[in-house]
């Protein structure tokens, strides 16, 4: 189920109007309608507010396949969203740096564990 469909379903289950949900988020009713129709996708920040308002996890709200990794750190999700918006070259550069740092961290951890 797409995020817009989930927003619509959760909102209706709670008996909320688009306007009342919008007020909770600090936005407008028409924006909620656009989310629900799939014309707009909420930012990570707004998706977090939606999840909080509905009392569900962010994973549940954005997971359309059932296979999303369980990332609970909202600042990490925001960083991933920022990386996702970069051009391919910059994205690849950042991922290479992250891979290198992860390799180093794992090597240090393995060394400490075996020492």
N, C-alpha and C positions, 0 to 999 in steps of 0.2 A: 504494500500500500504506500503510495506517495505521501510526502510530508503534508501536502495540502489536504489530502483526503483524511489524514489523521487529525489535522487541526480541526477540520469540519466535524468529524465524528466525535472527538473529545469535547468540543464546544457544545454540540447538541446534546451529548450525554449529560452535561452539567446544566442544561437549560439556559445557557448564556446566549445573548445576542452578539452579533459581530461587534456592535458598538460597546457593549459591556466588556468584552475581552480586550478590545482596543484600548479602552480606558485603563485597564490593569497594566497594559504594556506601555502606555504613553504614546499611542499612535492613533490612527483613525480607523473607523469601520470599513471604509473602502479598501484600505491596505489589507485588512484581514481577509476581505473578499478576494483580493488578488492572490493572496497566499493560498486560499482554499481552492481557487480555480487553477492554480499552477501557473499563473501569469507572472508571479514574482516568487523568489525563494528567500526566506528570512535569513538575515546574517547569522553568524554563530552567536553573537550577543543576543539577538532577538529570539533565536531558537532556544537559548538557555532560559530566557524570561518566559517563553511559552511553556517549556518543560516544567518550570517552577510553578507557573499558574495552574497547570493541569495536574501537578503532583505526579509527574512521570519522569523517567530519566531522559536525558538528552539522547542517549543511545536509542531508546524506544522511539522517540519522536522522529529522528532522522534516518533510522535504519529501514531501508526499503527492500533489503534482500535477506535479512536475518543473519547476515555474516559480518556485521560491523564490529570492529574491535571495541572493547569496553574501555574507553578513555574517559575518566571522570574529572580530570584536571581541566577546568575551563580555559585556563591560560594556555595550556598545551593545544587545545582545540582551536583557539584563536590563532595561535602561531601556525598551525597546520593550514588553516583557512587562508592566512596571508601567503604562505608558500604556494598554495594551490592557485592563487591568482597571478603568480609571476609568470614571465615568459619561460619557455622550455629551457633555454640556456641557463638562466639564473636559477631555475628550479634544480637542474642537474648539478650545478656548482654547489648549491646548498646541500643537496643530498650526498654528494661526495665528501664534503666536510663532515657532515653528521656521521656517515659511515666510518670515516677515519677516526673520529672521536670515540665512537662506539667500540671499534676494534681496540683502541688504546685502553679504554675503561675495562673492557672484558679481559684484556691481557693482564692489567694490574690486579683485577679481582682474582684471576686464576693464580697469579703469582702469590698474592697474599694468602689465598686458601691453601696452597701447597707448601708454603714456607713455614 
